[in-house]
């Protein structure tokens, strides 16, 4: 079995505790590699290395243009190794090879975009209310960044943090999810090959309590950039508040996908299906609440079922597979438990609802694509994030009704509206409480478009030009150009 090593200060090293844990393939249910079980000692070593790289040596001395050039080289290496890294992701998280290849071929763009931005970070000269001074601002790296990532799209979500942080001049210690650490460890090797100085990018793998906690609490960590569940995000944010650290939080969602009766229904059906069943529903932006206007409800559900029924489960490495397994055993149990909850709440199950036990599912952790109709928005199945292939269909009467239901949830990550009425599209996009609103599409994301949550879905934004500000702090510099200092003990 393959045994991985930590990546600290430009070197592959064994964990100080000399301990490893097994990682499993969600399709076979079998262990396929050993991941280092890091602890506080490894965290300290990695943070010290990141702090050294931040404050002295070649990274600290480099011009922003040189930083950008390194990032471009890294992007090229990711593109070169996209197939290998995608295969590692599939082995570890069970998502479809086609999706992971798509992500890996897209990730270099984050490094090209933010690499290009590195030497365009400018301060400004300040108009002042005082004579005899010249003042300007500098935007400096916020410091050592602790990046903590989830299991659903390990490298893509890591790139959303790493690329703007590097552009800003920060150094990084990343802790990937204990369920999907392998790809981040392989990714780290590309930093050395690209020519990044040691200590700029470090990976410590392990569990939340053993690696995440000491990383969050380390005095030399200045910023915590977290993607994961809102429960863990809250915990980290509480600690960070006490320790006065900067944070960015990308948390969960319960996004409404709203279909009006004037929509292109065929397109809306595809949007609804990809919104919930792509990635086996394991995306923060899953369109898990489908709001359908009363007048078309029954016909639309019929069309939806006709497409959803054709979903083919199976080996995620097989290009013919459309729905893969759930990534982790606890998540698998959680999704099945939510199906039971929805039934007991009185929702009507019109598709799926069982473990996937067809022969092509092998020993994998499969849940059938599942659809509930007759869902009321106050049911748990409509309010809580399932993070699996479970869709709740909710009826609405008119626009105001749709808006009220859509916003009546504690999350606010994304929302979609399907309509041909441009006025309605604009009104809805103004009033929906979500960080991203799509009109007549679903799931579109880009390195160029800010992404993040309203309400309990998070704090801060990733992607787009402004994301680099998450990793900067501003300094004001005052220069005396002619003001004369008087005796400070004599009041004027
Ligand atoms: P999780 O919160 O369980 O874990 C996320 C990471 O935090 C893991 O690396 C974990 O080891 C670490 N962690 C756990 N306890 C910790 C602690 N006490 N201190 C520090 N780190 C700790 O989330 P998950 O189950 O891996 O991911 C699924 C969740 O992520 C879903 O809620 C999903 O919506 C969310 N998510 C959000 C986005 C987004 O951009 N908004 C994207 C993807 C996933």
Boltz pocket constraint, residues with backbone or C-beta under 6 A from the ligand:
constraints:
  - pocket:
      binder: B
      contacts: [[A, 148], [A, 149], [A, 150], [A, 151], [A, 152], [A, 153], [A, 157], [A, 175], [A, 176], [A, 177], [A, 178], [A, 206], [A, 207], [A, 208], [A, 209], [A, 211], [A, 212], [A, 213], [A, 216], [A, 227], [A, 228], [A, 229], [A, 230], [A, 231], [A, 232], [A, 233], [A, 235], [A, 236], [A, 250], [A, 251], [A, 252], [A, 253], [A, 283], [A, 284], [A, 385], [A, 387], [A, 413], [A, 453], [A, 457], [A, 458]]
      max_distance: 6.0
